[in-house]
Each structure stands twice: as C-alpha cells, then as structure tokens.
Amino acid sequence: MTDFIIDYNPYLVTCSFSKNGRLLGQKTKLGSKSNQRLQVLLSPSTNWDGLLEEIAKVCNDSDVNVIFRGRKIDFDDLQYSVQRYSGKVAFTLMLEEGKNELAIMSDLDSIIEDIRSKNIPQFSEVDADGRTIFTAYEEAQNGIFEVSVIATMSSGKSTLINSLLHTELLPSENKACTATIARILDNDQMGSYEATCYAQDNETVVYPRTTVTPDLLRQYNANEAVQYIDIEGSIPSIPSDKIRLCLRDTPGPNNSRNENHERLTRSIIKRNNAVILYVMNATQFGINDDKQLLCDISQEMKRAGKQSRDRFIFVINKCDALDEEKGETVDKLLTDVTDYLAGFGIQEPTLIPTSARLALLIRKSQNGEPLSRKERKELESVDDFVESPLLHFERYATLTPSVRAALEDQVVKHHSSEDTWDLEALIHTGLPAVEATIAEYIDKYAYPMKINDAIRDIMQTLAELNMRGRFEQSIASDSEQLERVRAQIQEAKKKHQSSGTVSADFKKRVSLLTLDSPDRDDEQFNVEMELQEISKEYDQQVKVDKSIADQLIAEFQRKLMQYQTDCESRLQREIDVQIFQRCGSLLDEYTHVVASIIQDLEIDGFDFRKMKMLEQISIRSIDEIVRNNQQDRCREETRWKDNPERAGFWGKFKFWKPKKVSYTVSVKEGIDVNVKNVVVDILTEFSSALKCNIVYIFAQADEQIAQYKECFNANIDRLDERIADILQQLERDTAQSETIAKKVEAEKELFDWISQTEERISALLSV
C-alpha cells in the first residue's frame, strides 16, 4: 500500500502532495499544481485527468491510503470524488482535521496594524493605480459576495427573494418585476430597506435614496427611466459575520425589456466567485425558453471544475403545486429536471425543490406581519408539510452530508412540539436548504478567497523581506559563503542569458495561436441554408388577406429573431470553448517555462520564488489573463445609450456598433398580400445583417486572441527584465562585505520582527 498525503490550505491556496513521506517537487506534475484550489484539481482539465487519476499514476499501486490534512468541508469534496471514482485503485481516506477558523480576520487586523506601525518602505509602495498593500487589504475586507437570482417566466423568483428577506419587499406581480435589476446589499443593522434608483448608465440617479415599500418599488419598476435599483437592508438567514452578501434580482431570459440586461445575465454566469440561483417552475420547467442560458451555464460548469458546479443551484419552485395523487411526485419531477438539464450538457446539478410561497408566509407570520384572508388559508397547509413525507422537500434536495444532517437535527427538534411545527414545515419547504447551501459555499470558497485576497501581498512582502534578511545574515558572517554566492550570481547570470532560447521557443508557440474552427465562411453558408429552410413554409403564401398576412409576417419576424439569438449564442459558445482550451494549454506551458527559468537560478540562501515581483508574473498573471478575457467578453454593466437608428425590429440586430437596416411595406386595407415576396425581401436584409454580425463575432475573437498573445509575450519579457534586475542588485549588494555586515547589524531587530510576524500569520492561517 502507498501512503499519500494531501496538505490543503484554502486561505493561502497551497496544496502540497507527499508520497510515502517524500514531498513531490515543483518539477513533478502534481507538485506543479501547488497553487491550485483542491476543488479545481478534483476535476479533469487540459493535460490533467483529475486528482485521483493523477495520484493513481504517481503511486502505481492498487491500494492507496490518502491522508488529507485540512478542513472537513474540503475533505467532503475529496470523499465524494472517491465515491464517484471508477478506476482500478482502491483508495482509503483519512482526515486529519485542522483547527477552528473563527475570528481569523479579527486576529489578522491586529497583526496588520502592527505592520502598519513599523512604517516599512516596502509596505508603503504605491502601484500604478495609487494603491498600497494596505489599500488592497481593506478592499478585500469589505468585499461583497454576490448571489444572483435568475429565473424562467412565472417561476416565483420575487417570492423566493422575499422569503430570503423574511418579508414581502419585492412586488410579486410578474409584469412589475421584469423591468429592472435590483441589488440588495445585506446590512443587519438596518430595521428597514432603503433604495436608490439609477438610469441606464448606472450612474444617473432617477430617485434618491429613501425607505422603500412594495408599492414604491412597483412605482420604480413602472418607470422606464429606472434600470437599476440598489437596496440596502437585512438578509437574515444567511450569516454575514464572515462576508457581506448581495442578492441580485436579474431579469430572466424571456422577461427583460432591455437587451443589455440579457448580456448582463450572461456575464454574471461567467463570474468565478458568485452563486447563481437558477429558479425553475415545477409545473412548466421544460418549455425551452431558457435554453440559451442553460447552454451558457453548461459551458461554465465544464470549464472550472467542481467549484463552478457548486456555485450553480437549481431551485425548482412551486413544488407544492404538484398533484401527488396523479403521480406528480417530487422524486419524479427531479428525475425529469435532471434529464432536461442533461440535454444541455449539465451533469450532476445541485437541485433543491421548494415552496417559496409557504416559506414566505411562515416567516411573515413569525414576524407578526398582517396576513390577508387568502394568506391565512394558505398557511393552513403547514400541517400537511409536517405530516406528509412527500412534502418534505429537503429530503429530495442535492445536499452535502453536513448540510443534510444539520437540517435533520432541526426537524427532530421542532417536531417535538406542535407549537413549533411551523418551523419544521419551514424546513420542509426547501428554503432553509437553499440558504444552507449558499452559506456552505461561502465557508468553502468565498471566505477563504476573501482571506487570500486580503493577505496575499502582505505575505509575499514579508516572505521576501525575511528571505533577504536571512540571506544577508548568512553571507555577512561567513566569508566563504559570500565568495560562493558571488560565484553563483555570475553563474546565474550566464544561465539567465541562455534561457533566452526557452523564452523564444515559447513565444514562437504563442505566435501560432489561431482560431481554427468554427470557420467563418462555413458559418455564413450554414446561415444561408438554415434561413432558406425557415422561409420554405411561406413559399405558397402568394395571395393572403392583409389581416392574416400581418400575423404571418409577425410570426416570421419572431422566428428570425429567435434564430439570430440561437445562432450567435451557439457560435460564441463554440469560440469561447475553443479559445479557452487552446489558451489553457498555453497557460500550463507558460507555468512550466517560468518554473524552469527560475529553478535554474540557484544561489545559496536566496529563493527567487519568494520575490514578489516574480510571483506576480509567474502566478498571478495567469489568473489575470483569464480575468481579462472574461471582462472583455462580458462586461458587467456597460454604459449603453439609446440610438434612434437601432429602434424597432431591425435595430435589435447589433448591440456592439450602430447599424441601420430598414425595411418597410405599405399595404392597403382589404388588399391581398404576397407574403412570399415580403418574406424574401425581409430575409435578404436579415441574412446580410446576420452575416455582418458573424464577421464581427470572429473579429472579436481574433482581437481576444491577439490580447492573449500580447499578454503572454509581455509577461515573458517582464520576467527576463526582473530577473536581470535582481541579479544586478545582488551583484551590487554582495560587492562589499563591510557594507553587508553594517546593514545586518543595523536591521537585526527589524528582521527578527519580520520573521516573527511571518510566523504569526502562517500559524494563524495554518489548517
């Protein structure tokens, strides 16, 4: 049997691997993944078969004992992967659980204030944006975690959000809820909700901040000048002691009056650290009005591994409307939903059946809010939810063992007395399962990421200062060591000069990056063929009464608009996937290139990997490439202004540049219309416009690839420049032994403090 140890620290994002007591180094495939999140490693990706498969290859043994050192919440993911593993290796798991993580940020605050009081120059350096390390820490501390709610028509989205708020704030009439994007920021200190309304540019204030009610929000929704509503107030059931929550109510795929909202919805799907609640109607989930968004979700879930899958929560609402006596059970419903989502390539979705309406009524009643006669009647179903196992929706939900166990404990507690049956029924509505799943995501991903963002630069600076201090102490007290280091510096300079070949080879690979498929000409040809197929049914419509002709032409226009959406969305998805895969392969190669260059530079006591400037190039720049890609492809809220040339049917064709394609037909009342000719005329202009759009999509992709090339090459150039600078500085610093000794003596107390502070933070964040 092979013993294999995984040490995972989500706060520092370090994941080390040891086989039979021997640490796997950076030059090994597993060791090179030491800066990846565990949940990313569990899933296969480009040149990576998934963590268990990679461990199996390294161990080459039929029995592997895996010891996991870290948090139980992360161990659960590893355990789930082992349960799903179908290979030839027999894995046994053991957890060595880390310490309790409460109050980490509070302790960090104390340490950071201590650092700030020392006035160390490296901590006061200002970047290109005028920010210091402490600025970044404060921004991370005040970071907001977003939960976006997207829904199909009539799914009860507003009711679900209201149930999360424990009160009826958002208007629940379908028509009133589709016009704007509401962002609700958690503030548990507030006893009411206050809102500010903004126009399309997301800057112009339409209504100033004031306390809001459902009636006032209806008024805001009815005003077409209002596009965004920022609300602040309490979100009670999701803990905010670790991170600040923001609920975003986003118009769905079929109910937005603003096409910018549709693009915003698609951009939200691509964000890395935000939960998506995708609300579906239990009684009409398969109507295909959401197929474009589901395809986007599928693509995103495949791209980023388990963490990405975890952040999509499919809430199947209105499950209490099912008729169990007719065979409409929740169990069967979830099977049907799973099959429906599988049709879009969505595998292993998190499904939670709910009755948001009953959850809201229970919470309103608990708050002492007045209920209407109809609401009081609906609340009588509490007993049914307690007594009927078929209405225990949390039992059917996709939950982790820890979340399920916590909910079961609450059910047992509340069932002991009829006075608390309403609280038991609340759990059975499924809403607490939604809230617990969000809270678990925050604990598993969002909170560790917040800490990592806050402390990353500070830890790097301390590590560099500590390493430099120890290095200088060693050469100041040992003349032989100093001479050896001087010789190593000269050798490192030679190796660095020879590494130009490695850099040049990589740049050559980058220059070959192109978009091979889909082909632009093929896409345009396919458009022509498919549009002709759409128009065939109108070939015989040559003499049609105007009233019927109007309906036929309107129907044809709707088909064209749907075709355009389907065509462009599919094409952009295909291009996105291809660019991601090809550039992902280059990212892996880039990492190895950087590692090989740095590891060849061996100077006793001097670790190039601890140089902050090199870490930013070798590690963070990789993330930056992906982040820039996402921002370029899908901006959060672009500042669009109305263009009169884009009004009407044809104006909807193009959002990225002003374009006017017009068609008018004038027909007198009572006169027969040659619908075929009208269709042909419309089709000609439509085809031309859509082909132009396809050209633009490909041009946009080419521009994105050019940005990748520029970023890769710029990073390689910066890497070479920074290494040359470091070696020159080392050469100067080691030229005079007397100078080194004086510096070490003068800064001894400071370096002792730096070493102790680094150890304090490492101990605080160790798991």
C-alpha positions in Angstrom: 0.0 0.0 0.0 1.2 3.5 -0.8 0.7 6.3 1.7 -0.2 9.6 0.0 -0.6 12.8 2.0 -2.5 15.9 0.8 -1.9 19.2 2.8 -4.5 21.7 1.7 -4.7 25.3 2.9 -7.6 27.2 1.3 -6.5 30.6 2.8 -3.1 30.6 1.3 -4.2 28.4 -1.7 -1.5 25.9 -1.2 -1.9 22.2 -1.9 1.2 20.0 -1.3 1.5 16.3 -2.0 3.7 13.7 -0.4 4.2 10.1 -1.5 5.5 7.7 1.3 6.8 10.7 3.2 8.5 12.4 0.3 7.3 15.8 -0.9 6.6 16.0 -4.7 8.5 18.9 -6.0 7.5 21.7 -8.4 9.0 19.8 -11.4 6.5 17.0 -10.9 3.1 17.2 -12.5 1.3 17.0 -9.1 3.8 19.3 -7.4 3.4 22.0 -10.1 -0.3 22.3 -9.1 0.6 23.5 -5.6 -1.1 26.9 -6.1 -4.5 25.5 -7.2 -7.6 25.1 -5.3 -8.4 21.5 -4.3 -11.9 21.6 -6.0 -10.3 22.7 -9.3 -7.8 19.8 -9.1 -10.5 17.2 -8.5 -11.9 17.7 -12.0 -10.2 16.8 -15.2 -9.0 19.6 -17.4 -6.5 20.2 -20.3 -3.5 17.8 -19.7 -4.9 16.9 -16.3 -7.0 13.7 -15.7 -8.3 14.7 -12.3 -6.6 14.5 -8.9 -7.5 10.8 -8.2 -6.3 9.7 -11.6 -3.1 11.6 -11.3 -2.5 10.2 -7.8 -3.1 6.7 -9.2 -0.5 7.3 -11.9 2.1 8.6 -9.5 1.6 5.8 -6.9 1.3 3.0 -9.4 -0.3 0.8 -6.8 -3.6 -0.9 -6.5 -4.1 0.3 -2.9 -3.5 3.9 -1.9 -4.1 5.3 1.6 -4.8 9.0 1.3 -4.4 11.2 4.4 -6.0 14.6 4.0 -4.8 17.4 6.3 -7.2 20.4 6.2 -10.8 21.4 6.7 -13.6 18.8 6.8 -15.6 20.9 4.4 -12.9 20.4 1.8 -12.4 16.7 2.8 -16.0 16.1 2.0 -15.4 17.0 -1.6 -12.4 14.6 -1.8 -14.6 11.9 -0.2 -17.3 12.5 -2.8 -14.8 12.2 -5.6 -13.6 8.9 -4.2 -17.1 7.6 -4.1 -17.6 8.5 -7.7 -14.2 7.1 -8.8 -14.4 4.1 -11.1 -10.7 3.3 -11.7 -8.7 0.3 -10.7 -7.1 1.8 -7.5 -8.7 1.1 -4.1 -8.5 4.5 -2.2 -8.9 4.7 1.6 -9.3 8.1 3.1 -8.4 9.5 6.5 -8.9 13.1 7.7 -6.5 15.0 10.0 -8.8 17.9 10.7 -7.4 21.4 11.1 -8.1 23.9 13.8 -11.3 26.1 14.2 -11.2 29.0 11.8 -13.3 31.5 13.7 -12.0 35.1 14.3 -9.2 34.8 11.7 -10.0 38.2 10.2 -10.1 39.9 13.7 -6.6 38.5 14.5 -5.3 39.5 11.1 -6.5 43.1 11.8 -4.3 43.2 14.9 -1.3 41.9 13.0 -1.8 44.3 10.1 -2.0 47.3 12.4 1.3 46.1 14.0 2.9 46.0 10.5 1.5 49.4 9.6 3.0 51.0 12.7 6.6 49.9 11.6 6.5 52.2 8.6 8.5 49.7 6.5 9.1 51.3 3.0 8.1 48.1 1.0 4.7 48.3 2.5 4.2 51.9 1.6 5.0 51.4 -2.1 2.2 52.7 -4.4 1.2 50.8 -7.6 0.1 52.2 -10.9 -3.4 52.7 -9.5 -2.2 54.6 -6.4 -2.9 51.7 -4.1 -0.8 50.3 -1.3 -0.7 46.8 0.2 -2.9 48.1 3.0 -5.4 49.5 0.5 -5.8 46.1 -1.1 -6.3 44.5 2.4 -9.0 47.0 3.3 -10.8 46.3 -0.1 -10.7 42.6 0.4 -12.0 43.0 4.0 -15.0 44.9 2.7 -15.6 42.6 -0.2 -19.1 41.7 -1.2 -20.2 38.2 -2.1 -22.9 38.1 -4.7 -25.9 35.7 -5.1 -27.6 36.3 -8.4 -31.2 35.0 -8.9 -32.1 34.2 -12.5 -35.5 32.7 -13.4 -37.8 31.5 -16.1 -41.2 33.0 -16.5 -43.7 32.7 -13.7 -41.2 30.7 -11.5 -41.9 32.7 -8.4 -38.5 34.4 -8.3 -39.6 37.5 -6.4 -41.4 35.4 -3.9 -38.2 33.3 -3.4 -36.2 36.5 -2.8 -38.8 37.8 -0.4 -38.7 34.6 1.5 -34.9 35.0 1.8 -35.6 38.5 3.2 -38.3 37.2 5.6 -40.7 39.9 4.3 -42.7 40.9 1.2 -40.5 43.6 -0.2 -40.3 43.0 -4.0 -43.6 43.1 -5.9 -44.6 39.7 -6.9 -46.7 40.5 -9.9 -44.9 39.1 -12.9 -45.3 42.2 -15.1 -43.9 44.6 -12.5 -40.8 42.5 -11.7 -39.3 42.2 -15.1 -38.1 45.7 -15.9 -35.2 46.4 -13.6 -32.2 44.9 -11.9 -32.4 45.1 -8.1 -29.3 44.6 -6.0 -30.0 44.0 -2.3 -27.0 44.6 -0.1 -27.0 43.0 3.4 -26.9 45.3 6.4 -28.1 43.5 9.5 -28.0 46.8 11.5 -30.9 48.3 9.5 -34.6 47.8 10.5 -36.0 48.8 7.1 -34.9 48.8 3.5 -33.6 51.9 1.6 -33.2 52.2 -2.1 -31.6 54.4 -4.8 -32.7 54.2 -8.4 -30.4 54.6 -11.4 -30.8 55.1 -15.1 -29.3 53.1 -17.9 -25.8 54.4 -17.4 -25.9 53.1 -13.8 -24.8 56.5 -12.6 -27.6 58.9 -13.1 -29.9 59.0 -10.1 -33.6 58.8 -11.0 -34.9 58.5 -7.4 -32.7 59.4 -4.5 -32.2 57.1 -1.5 -35.3 56.6 0.6 -37.1 54.0 2.6 -39.0 51.7 0.3 -42.1 49.7 0.4 -43.5 47.2 -2.2 -45.8 49.9 -3.5 -42.9 52.3 -4.0 -40.9 49.6 -5.8 -43.9 49.0 -8.1 -43.7 52.7 -9.0 -40.0 52.4 -9.7 -40.5 49.3 -11.9 -43.2 51.1 -13.9 -40.8 54.0 -14.7 -38.9 53.1 -17.9 -36.1 55.5 -16.9 -35.2 53.2 -14.0 -32.9 50.4 -14.9 -31.1 49.6 -11.7 -32.3 49.7 -8.1 -29.8 49.5 -5.2 -31.4 48.4 -2.0 -29.8 48.1 1.4 -31.2 46.2 4.4 -31.1 42.9 6.3 -30.8 39.4 4.6 -31.5 37.5 7.8 -31.0 33.8 7.2 -27.5 33.8 5.6 -24.8 34.6 8.1 -22.9 37.9 7.4 -20.3 37.6 10.1 -17.6 36.4 7.6 -18.6 38.2 4.4 -21.1 40.7 3.2 -23.9 39.4 1.0 -25.5 41.0 -2.1 -28.7 39.5 -3.7 -29.1 40.4 -7.3 -32.5 40.1 -8.8 -31.9 39.7 -12.5 -34.4 39.6 -15.4 -34.6 36.2 -16.9 -34.1 35.0 -20.5 -37.6 35.8 -21.5 -38.8 38.7 -19.5 -36.5 41.7 -19.9 -37.4 44.9 -21.6 -33.7 45.8 -22.1 -31.3 43.7 -24.2 -28.4 45.0 -22.0 -29.9 43.0 -19.2 -29.7 39.8 -21.2 -26.0 40.4 -21.8 -25.6 41.2 -18.1 -27.3 37.9 -17.2 -24.9 36.0 -19.4 -21.9 37.9 -17.9 -23.0 37.0 -14.4 -23.0 33.3 -15.3 -19.2 33.6 -16.2 -18.1 35.1 -12.9 -15.8 33.0 -10.8 -16.9 33.7 -7.2 -20.7 34.2 -7.2 -23.6 31.9 -6.6 -26.3 31.6 -9.2 -29.8 30.6 -8.0 -31.5 29.4 -11.2 -35.2 29.3 -10.4 -37.4 27.0 -12.4 -41.2 26.5 -12.3 -42.0 22.9 -11.2 -45.1 22.9 -13.4 -43.5 24.1 -16.7 -39.7 23.7 -16.5 -39.2 22.2 -19.9 -40.6 24.9 -22.2 -37.2 25.7 -23.7 -37.5 29.5 -23.1 -34.2 29.3 -21.2 -32.1 27.2 -23.5 -29.5 29.8 -24.3 -28.7 30.5 -20.6 -28.7 26.8 -19.8 -26.1 26.3 -22.6 -24.0 29.1 -21.2 -24.3 27.5 -17.7 -23.3 24.1 -19.1 -20.2 25.6 -20.7 -19.2 27.4 -17.5 -19.7 24.3 -15.3 -17.4 22.3 -17.6 -14.7 25.0 -17.6 -13.9 25.4 -14.0 -14.4 22.1 -12.2 -16.3 21.4 -9.0 -16.2 24.9 -7.6 -18.0 26.1 -10.7 -20.6 23.3 -10.5 -21.2 24.1 -6.8 -22.0 27.7 -7.5 -25.0 26.9 -9.7 -28.0 26.0 -7.6 -31.1 25.0 -9.5 -34.2 25.8 -7.4 -37.3 24.0 -8.5 -40.0 26.2 -7.1 -43.8 25.7 -6.7 -43.4 22.0 -6.0 -46.4 22.2 -3.7 -48.5 22.7 -6.9 -47.7 19.1 -7.9 -50.6 16.6 -7.7 -49.2 13.5 -6.0 -52.4 11.5 -6.5 -51.8 11.9 -10.3 -48.3 10.6 -10.0 -46.7 14.1 -9.9 -44.2 13.4 -7.2 -41.1 15.5 -6.4 -38.9 12.4 -6.9 -40.2 12.0 -10.5 -40.0 15.8 -11.1 -36.3 15.9 -10.1 -35.6 12.9 -12.4 -37.3 14.8 -15.3 -35.4 18.0 -14.5 -32.1 16.1 -14.3 -32.9 14.7 -17.8 -33.9 18.1 -19.1 -30.6 19.7 -17.9 -28.6 16.7 -19.2 -29.9 17.6 -22.6 -27.9 20.8 -22.3 -24.8 19.0 -21.0 -25.4 19.9 -17.4 -24.3 16.9 -15.3 -24.7 16.3 -11.6 -26.6 19.6 -10.9 -27.5 20.8 -7.4 -31.3 20.5 -7.3 -33.4 21.9 -4.5 -37.2 21.6 -4.6 -39.0 24.4 -2.8 -42.3 26.1 -2.0 -41.1 29.7 -1.6 -44.6 30.9 -1.2 -45.3 28.9 2.0 -41.8 29.7 3.3 -42.6 33.4 3.0 -46.0 33.1 4.7 -44.4 31.2 7.6 -41.8 33.9 8.0 -44.2 36.8 7.7 -46.4 35.1 10.4 -43.3 34.7 12.6 -42.5 38.4 12.2 -46.0 39.3 13.3 -46.8 40.8 9.9 -50.5 41.0 8.9 -51.8 38.3 6.6 -54.7 38.5 4.2 -57.6 36.0 4.4 -56.2 34.1 1.4 -52.7 34.0 3.0 -54.1 32.7 6.3 -55.9 30.0 4.3 -52.7 29.1 2.5 -50.8 28.9 5.9 -53.1 26.1 6.9 -51.0 23.8 4.7 -48.3 23.8 7.4 -49.8 20.6 8.9 -49.7 18.9 5.5 -46.0 19.8 5.2 -45.3 18.3 8.6 -47.4 15.1 8.2 -46.8 14.2 4.6 -43.3 12.8 3.7 -43.9 13.6 0.1 -43.8 17.3 1.1 -40.5 17.1 2.9 -38.7 18.7 0.0 -35.3 18.9 1.7 -35.1 15.1 1.6 -35.1 15.2 -2.2 -32.5 18.0 -2.5 -28.9 17.7 -3.6 -27.2 18.4 -0.3 -23.8 17.7 1.3 -23.9 15.3 4.3 -23.2 18.1 6.7 -26.0 20.3 5.5 -28.4 17.4 5.4 -27.5 16.3 8.9 -28.0 19.9 10.3 -31.4 20.2 8.7 -32.4 16.7 10.0 -31.4 17.8 13.5 -33.6 20.9 13.3 -36.6 18.8 12.1 -36.3 16.5 15.1 -36.0 19.5 17.4 -39.1 21.3 16.0 -41.2 18.1 15.6 -41.2 17.5 19.4 -43.9 20.2 19.9 -46.9 21.2 17.8 -46.1 24.8 18.8 -43.0 24.7 16.6 -44.5 22.7 13.7 -44.5 25.8 11.6 -40.7 25.9 12.0 -40.5 22.3 10.9 -42.7 23.0 7.9 -40.4 25.9 7.0 -37.5 23.4 6.7 -39.7 21.1 4.6 -40.4 24.0 2.1 -36.8 23.7 1.0 -35.9 27.3 1.5 -33.6 26.7 4.5 -31.8 24.1 2.3 -31.1 26.8 -0.3 -29.8 29.2 2.4 -27.6 26.5 4.0 -26.2 25.6 0.6 -25.3 29.2 -0.1 -23.7 29.5 3.4 -21.7 26.4 2.8 -20.4 27.8 -0.5 -19.3 30.9 1.4 -17.5 28.8 4.0 -15.9 26.6 1.4 -14.9 29.1 -1.2 -15.8 32.8 -0.7 -14.4 33.2 2.8 -11.1 31.6 2.1 -10.8 33.6 -1.1 -11.5 36.8 0.8 -8.7 36.0 3.3 -6.3 35.1 0.5 -7.1 38.3 -1.4 -6.5 40.3 1.8 -3.3 38.7 2.9 -1.6 37.6 -0.3 0.5 40.8 -0.9 1.4 41.1 2.7 2.6 37.5 3.0 4.7 37.9 -0.2 6.3 41.1 1.1 7.1 39.6 4.5 8.5 36.4 2.9 10.7 38.4 0.6 12.0 40.6 3.4 12.5 37.6 5.7 14.4 35.7 3.0 16.6 38.7 2.2 17.4 39.2 5.8 18.4 35.6 6.4 20.4 35.6 3.2 22.3 38.8 4.2 23.0 37.4 7.7 24.4 34.2 6.2 26.9 35.9 3.9 27.8 38.6 6.4 29.0 36.1 8.9 30.7 33.6 6.5 33.3 34.9 4.1 33.5 31.5 2.3 29.7 31.6 1.8 30.0 35.1 0.4 32.6 34.1 -2.2 30.5 31.1 -3.1 27.4 33.3 -3.5 29.3 35.7 -5.7 30.4 32.9 -8.0 26.8 31.6 -8.1 25.5 35.0 -9.1 27.8 35.1 -12.1 26.7 31.5 -13.0 23.1 32.6 -12.6 23.6 35.5 -15.0 25.0 33.1 -17.6 22.1 30.7 -17.2 19.6 33.5 -17.4 21.2 34.7 -20.7 21.0 31.2 -22.1 17.3 30.9 -21.0 16.5 33.3 -23.9 16.2 30.3 -26.1 13.4 28.9 -23.8 11.6 32.2 -23.9 12.0 32.5 -27.7 10.6 28.9 -28.2 7.6 29.7 -26.1 6.9 33.0 -27.9 7.0 31.0 -31.2 4.3 28.7 -29.8 2.3 31.7 -28.8 2.6 33.3 -32.3 0.9 30.1 -33.7 -2.2 30.5 -31.7 -5.1 30.9 -34.0 -8.9 30.2 -34.2 -9.1 27.0 -36.3 -12.8 26.3 -36.1 -15.6 27.1 -36.4 -14.9 28.6 -39.8 -16.4 32.0 -40.7 -17.3 31.1 -44.3 -18.9 27.8 -43.2 -21.0 29.6 -40.6 -22.2 32.1 -43.2 -23.0 29.4 -45.6 -24.9 27.5 -42.9 -26.9 30.7 -42.1 -27.9 30.9 -45.7 -29.1 27.3 -45.8 -30.9 27.4 -42.5 -32.7 30.7 -43.3 -33.9 29.2 -46.6 -35.3 26.3 -44.7 -37.2 28.6 -42.3 -38.7 30.5 -45.2 -39.9 27.4 -47.1 -43.3 27.2 -45.4 -44.2 30.7 -46.9 -43.4 29.7 -50.5 -47.1 29.1 -51.3 -48.4 32.2 -49.4 -48.7 34.5 -52.5 -52.2 35.8 -52.1 -53.1 36.3 -48.5 -55.6 38.7 -46.8 -53.8 41.5 -45.0 -55.1 40.6 -41.6 -53.7 37.1 -41.9 -50.6 38.4 -43.7 -49.8 40.6 -40.8 -49.8 37.7 -38.5 -47.7 35.5 -40.8 -45.1 38.3 -41.2 -45.0 39.0 -37.5 -44.6 35.3 -36.8 -41.8 35.1 -39.4 -40.0 38.0 -37.8 -40.2 36.3 -34.4 -38.7 33.2 -35.8 -35.9 35.2 -37.3 -35.1 37.0 -34.1 -35.1 33.7 -32.2 -32.9 32.2 -34.9 -30.5 35.1 -34.6 -30.2 34.7 -30.8 -29.7 30.9 -31.2 -27.1 31.3 -34.0 -25.0 34.0 -32.3 -25.1 32.4 -28.9 -24.1 29.0 -30.2 -21.3 30.5 -32.3 -19.9 32.5 -29.3 -20.1 29.4 -27.1 -18.1 27.4 -29.6 -15.5 30.1 -30.0 -15.3 30.6 -26.2 -14.7 26.9 -25.6 -12.0 26.6 -28.3 -10.1 29.7 -27.1 -10.3 28.6 -23.5 -9.0 25.1 -24.3 -6.1 26.3 -26.6 -5.1 29.1 -24.3 -5.5 26.8 -21.3 -2.8 24.6 -22.8 -0.5 27.6 -23.3 -1.1 28.6 -19.7 0.2 25.3 -18.5 3.2 25.5 -20.7 3.8 29.1 -19.6 3.9 27.9 -16.0 6.5 25.3 -16.8 8.6 27.8 -18.7 8.6 30.2 -15.8 9.4 27.4 -13.3 12.3 26.1 -15.4 13.9 29.5 -15.7 13.6 30.3 -12.0 14.7 26.9 -10.8 17.9 27.0 -12.8 19.0 30.1 -10.9 20.5 28.5 -7.7 22.0 30.9 -5.1 22.5 29.6 -1.6 20.0 31.1 0.7 18.3 33.2 -2.0 14.9 31.8 -3.1 13.7 33.5 -6.3 10.2 32.1 -5.8 9.8 34.4 -2.8 10.4 37.5 -4.9 7.1 39.3 -5.0 7.7 40.8 -8.5 8.4 37.3 -9.9 5.4 35.7 -8.2 3.1 38.3 -9.8 4.5 37.5 -13.2 4.7 33.7 -12.8 1.4 33.0 -11.0 -1.0 35.9 -10.7 -0.6 37.0 -14.3 -2.0 33.7 -15.4 -5.2 34.4 -13.5 -5.1 37.9 -14.9 -5.2 36.6 -18.4 -8.3 34.6 -17.8 -9.9 37.5 -15.8 -9.2 40.0 -18.6 -10.7 37.6 -21.1 -13.9 37.3 -19.1 -14.2 41.1 -18.7 -13.6 41.7 -22.4 -16.2 39.2 -23.4 -18.9 40.1 -21.0 -18.7 43.4 -19.1 -20.8 43.7 -16.0 -22.8 46.8 -16.8 -21.7 48.7 -19.9 -22.8 52.3 -20.4 -25.1 51.9 -23.4 -27.1 54.9 -24.7 -30.2 54.7 -26.8 -29.5 55.0 -30.5 -32.6 56.0 -32.6 -31.1 54.1 -35.6 -31.4 50.9 -33.5 -35.1 51.3 -32.8 -37.6 48.7 -33.8 -37.2 45.2 -35.3 -34.0 45.8 -37.2 -32.4 47.9 -34.5 -32.2 44.8 -32.3 -29.6 43.2 -34.5 -26.5 44.7 -33.3 -25.5 45.9 -29.8 -21.8 46.4 -30.4 -22.0 49.1 -33.1 -24.7 51.4 -34.5 -26.2 49.8 -37.6 -29.3 50.7 -39.5 -31.1 48.0 -41.6 -34.6 49.1 -42.6 -37.5 47.5 -44.4 -41.0 49.0 -44.9 -44.0 47.6 -46.6 -47.2 49.5 -47.3 -50.4 47.6 -48.0 -53.9 49.0 -48.3 -56.7 47.5 -46.2 -58.6 44.7 -47.9 -55.8 44.0 -50.5 -54.3 40.6 -50.7 -50.6 40.4 -49.8 -47.9 38.4 -51.5 -46.4 37.1 -48.2 -43.8 35.1 -50.1 -42.3 38.2 -51.6 -42.3 40.1 -48.3 -40.6 37.1 -46.6 -37.9 37.1 -49.4 -37.3 40.8 -49.1 -37.0 40.6 -45.3 -34.9 37.5 -45.5 -32.4 39.2 -47.8 -31.7 42.1 -45.5 -31.8 39.8 -42.4 -29.3 37.4 -43.9 -27.0 40.3 -44.8 -27.2 41.8 -41.3 -26.7 38.4 -39.6 -23.7 37.7 -41.7 -22.2 41.0 -40.7 -22.7 40.0 -37.1 -20.9 36.8 -37.7 -18.0 38.6 -39.2 -17.9 40.8 -36.1 -18.0 37.8 -33.7 -15.0 36.4 -35.5 -13.2 39.7 -35.5 -13.9 40.0 -31.7 -12.4 36.5 -31.2 -9.3 37.4 -33.3 -8.9 40.5 -31.1 -9.2 38.4 -28.0 -6.5 36.0 -29.2 -4.3 39.0 -30.0 -4.7 40.1 -26.4 -3.7 36.7 -25.2 -0.5 36.8 -27.3 0.3 40.3 -26.2 -0.2 39.3 -22.5 1.9 36.1 -22.8 4.8 37.8 -24.5 4.7 40.8 -22.2 4.9 38.5 -19.2 7.9 36.7 -20.6 9.7 40.0 -21.4 8.9 41.3 -17.9 10.2 38.1 -16.3 13.5 38.4 -18.1 13.8 42.1 -17.2 13.0 41.4 -13.5 15.4 38.5 -13.2 18.2 40.6 -14.7 17.4 43.5 -12.3 17.5 41.1 -9.3 20.9 39.6 -10.3 22.4 43.0 -10.9 21.1 44.2 -7.5 22.5 41.0 -5.9 25.9 41.7 -7.6 25.9 45.2 -6.1 24.8 44.1 -2.7 27.5 41.5 -2.3 30.3 43.6 -3.7 31.4 44.9 -0.3 31.4 42.6 2.7 31.8 45.5 5.2 28.6 47.1 3.8 26.7 43.9 4.3 27.8 43.5 7.9 26.8 47.0 8.8 23.4 46.6 7.2 22.8 43.4 9.0 23.7 44.8 12.4 21.5 47.9 11.9 18.5 45.9 10.8 18.8 42.9 13.1 15.9 43.9 15.3 13.7 44.7 12.3 14.4 41.3 10.6 13.7 39.4 13.8 10.4 41.1 14.0 9.7 40.4 10.3 10.4 36.7 10.9 8.2 36.5 13.9 5.3 38.3 12.1 5.5 36.0 9.2 5.4 33.0 11.6 2.4 34.6 13.4 0.4 34.9 10.1 1.4 31.4 8.9 0.3 29.9 12.3 -3.0 31.9 12.2 -3.8 30.7 8.7 -2.5 27.1 9.0 -5.1 24.4 8.9 
